[in-house]
Amino acid sequence: MARKLVLITGASSGIGEAMARVFAKKGWDLALVARREDRLKALAEEMKAQNGVDSLIIAADLAKPGEPERIVAEIEKAGRHVDGLVNNAGAGQPGYFTETGWADQERFLQLMVTAYLQLIHLVLPGMEERNFGRIINVSSVSALLPIATGHTRFSGTIYPGAKSLLIKVAQAIKAEMTGKNVHATAVCPGYTWSEFHDVNGARKSISQLPSYWMLTAEEVAVSAYDAVERNVACRVPGAWYKFMTAMMRILPDPVGEWLIAQQSRRSLQRAQARKASAE
């Protein structure tokens, strides 16, 4: 019997790479998707040596329309089907809304929303028919907290909204697939050590945060795998972020918004102080 296959987007680094390691350790074959084919090949060889699993390598840029269909077609051409899907590929869109062109925002939506939903739409019918499926959307704790302008400055004005949609989609699919052994989870990490912050220019700011604010990609991946196996629709990794989101559910919205605004103000003041001292 062939091993189950999980399709992981953004698998060349960070959370996506960690997801591949967790699934491979659990005995899943991998369909690894990212733009950097060399990194995918290296990861595939490592997972084969360590866990004896096979991998399909698919170089793709999910910011381009049409890529989800091509990815699934390549998997089917190889004689496989998708048993698990990890929607992880993504990047921030630095700059406030008025500072960015619509072409940039449109590309962001294609990468962070449309591609995710299209991949689900392509693989979910087969999961339902086979009475087995596992879907993980990598969302963000920002979807569960009041808006922080310091965060949107680096990740994008529509980033929290896009991540909120991924939670609701996971919850809806879980409800729709009740009794069919198809599980859906949105994992909502906070700040996580990865290349994400190098790409969006937030590395210096992130490095100033207390250690308990930072998660590892491995922590996120292990938490996500556990959540999807348990069919938990929304999982927040890390004690600090569990505490924050629990508090925001209890506090009145204006109080939560004020607290986040104060945190953003302090972060901005620290950044300005560092800039002044460097000059």
N, C-alpha and C positions, 0 to 999 in steps of 0.2 A: 504494500500500500504506500502510495506517495505521501510524503510529508505535506502538511498544510503549508500554504504560501502566504506570506504577508508582504504587501506592497507598502513601502516606506518612502515618502517624499522628503527631500531635504536631508538625505541620508549621509552626506559626505562629511558632516561635522556636527558638533553640539548635540542637541536633544535627539535629532534624527539618527545620528551614529549610535548614541546610547540605546535608543529603541532597538536598533538592529542587533546590538549585542545581547540585550535582554531576550528578544524573541529567539535568536539563534541558540542561546543557552537553554531555552525551553523546547528546542527541537524543531523550530519552524524553519523552512526554507525562506529565502529572502528575494524580493524584487526591489532592488536598490535604485532610487531615482534621485538625480541631482545634475547640476551642470558640469561638475568636475569629475569626469569619467575616471581619471587616474586614481583619485581617492576612493572611488567606489570599488575599483578593481583591487586595490590594496586591502580594503575592508573585507571584501568577499573572500580573498585568499586567507586572511586571518581567521575569519569565521569558519571556513572549511577546515583549516588546520586544528582549530580549537574545539569545534563542536560537530564537525562532520556534515554540515549542512551545505546545500547548494544555493547559488545565487544567480539571478538574472541581473545584468547591468544595463540600465537604460538611461543614457544621457539625455536630459530634457530641461527646458526652461519653461516652467509652468506659468510664467508671466505672458507667454505667447498663446493665443487661442488655438485650439486644435490639439494641443499636447496631451490632454487627458485621454482622448480617443486613441491617439497613437500609442500611448503607453499600454493601455489595456489590450489593444490589438497585438502588440508585440508579445505580451504575456500569453495571449491565446494562441499566437503563432508558434510559441514554444511548447504548446500542448498543456499549458497549466491554466488554472483559474485562481481568482483572488479569494482567499478565505479570510484574510485580515487586511485592514487598511489603516495606515497611520498617516493622517493629513498633517504634515509638519512644515513643509517648505514655506519659507517666508522671509520677509525683511521689513524694516520700518521705512517710513517715508518722512525723513527729517524736514522740519520746517512747518510753521503754522500754515493754516489753510490759505491765507491770502498771499503767502510767500511761494507757493508752488503752482505749477501749471496743471491744467486738467489732465493732460496726457500722463503726467506722473501719477495722479490719483487714479486714473483709469487702469494703469498698469498695476498699481497696488491692489485694486479691487479684483482684477483678473487673477493675480497670484494668491491673494489671501482669502478670497471669498468664492469667486466663480469656479476656479480649478478644484477647490475642496468639494464644493457641492456637486460638480459634474462627475468627479471621481466616485463619490458616493452613489450618485444616480446610475452610473455605469455598472457598478459591482453589486449593488444591493439586491437586485432581482435574483441573481444567481445565488447569493447567500440565503435568501428566503426560500428558494426552490430546494436547495441542498440541506436546509434546516440547520445551518451553521454559519456564523459570521461574527467578526469582531471589528469594530470601527472605533478609532481614537482620533478625535480632533484636538490638536494642540491649541488651546485657547490661551488665556492670560488672566491673572488675578486682577488686572486693570479693568476687566469686564464686570467685576464684582465690587469695585470701589468707586468712590466719587472721582470725577475727572481731576487729574493733576496736570497743570500746564507744563510743569517741568518734564513730565513724561511724554506728553503729546509733542513737545518741542523736538524730541529725538525720534519718537516712534510714529507720530502722525496724528492728525486731528481725528481721522476716522478709524484709527487703530482700535480703541476700546470698543467702538460700535461693531466693528467687524468681528472682534473676538466674542462679543456678546451674542451675536448671531450664531456662532459655532456652538455655544452652549445650548441655545434653544433648539437647534437642529438635532443635537445629540439627544436631548430630552424627548423630542418628538419621535425620533426614530426608535428609541427605546420603547415608547408607548405603542407605536405602530407594530413593532415586531414582538410584542408580548406573546410568549408561548412558542416562539419559533426558533429559540436558541441563537438569536442574532442580538448581540449586545452592542451598545453604543455609549461612549464616554467622551466627555470633554474634560481634559486635564488643564488646570489653570495655574501654572507656575508663576512665581514672582521673578525677581531678578535672578538670572541663572548664568553661571560662567560659560560663555560661548563666544563665537565670532560675531554674533548678532550686534553686540555693543561696539565692536570695532568698525563694523560696516556703517552703522548709523552715527558714529562719532561720539558715543556716550561713554567710552571706556574710562576717561579720566574721572568723570562724575561718579560712575558706578564704583570705581576703585576706592572712593572715599566713604562708601556706606559701611555701617557696622557689619561684622562677619555674619551675624544671625539673619541679615537680610538676604544673604546669598545662598542659592541652592546650586548643587552640582547637576549636570545633565543626567548622571546616573540615578540620582535621587528621583528626579522627575520621571524618568523612564520606568523605574521599578514601581513607583506609585501608580503610573498610568496603566501598566500591565495588570497590576493587582485590581485596579478599579474596573477595567473592562471585563476581567474574568468574573468579578462579582456583580457585574451589570450595574455599577454605580454611575449615574448619568453625569455627575459633576464631581470632580475630585480636586481639592486644593492641597498640593504638597507643601510640607514644611510647617513646623509649629508656629512660627511667627506669622505666617500668612493665614493660617487657620484662625489664629487669634484676631487678626485684623478684620477678616471678613465676618467673623462672628460678631465683633463689636459693631461693625457697620450695619448689621441686621437689627441690632438692638437700638442703636442711637437714632434720634430723629435726623432726617436728611440734612437739615441746615447745620447741625452740630458736626456730622461727619464731613460735610463739605468744608466747614471752617477748619477742622483739624488737618485735612489734606492740604488746604490752602496755606496753613502755617508751615507745614512740612516743606511745601514747594518753595515758600519764601525763604526758609532757612537754607535750603539747598542752593538757591540762587545767590544768596549772600555769601555762602562758602565759595561758590564758583567765582564770584567777583573778587573776593579776597585773594584767591589763588592767582587770578589773572593780574591783579595789582602788584602782588609780591614778585611775580615773574618779570614784570616790567621794571 
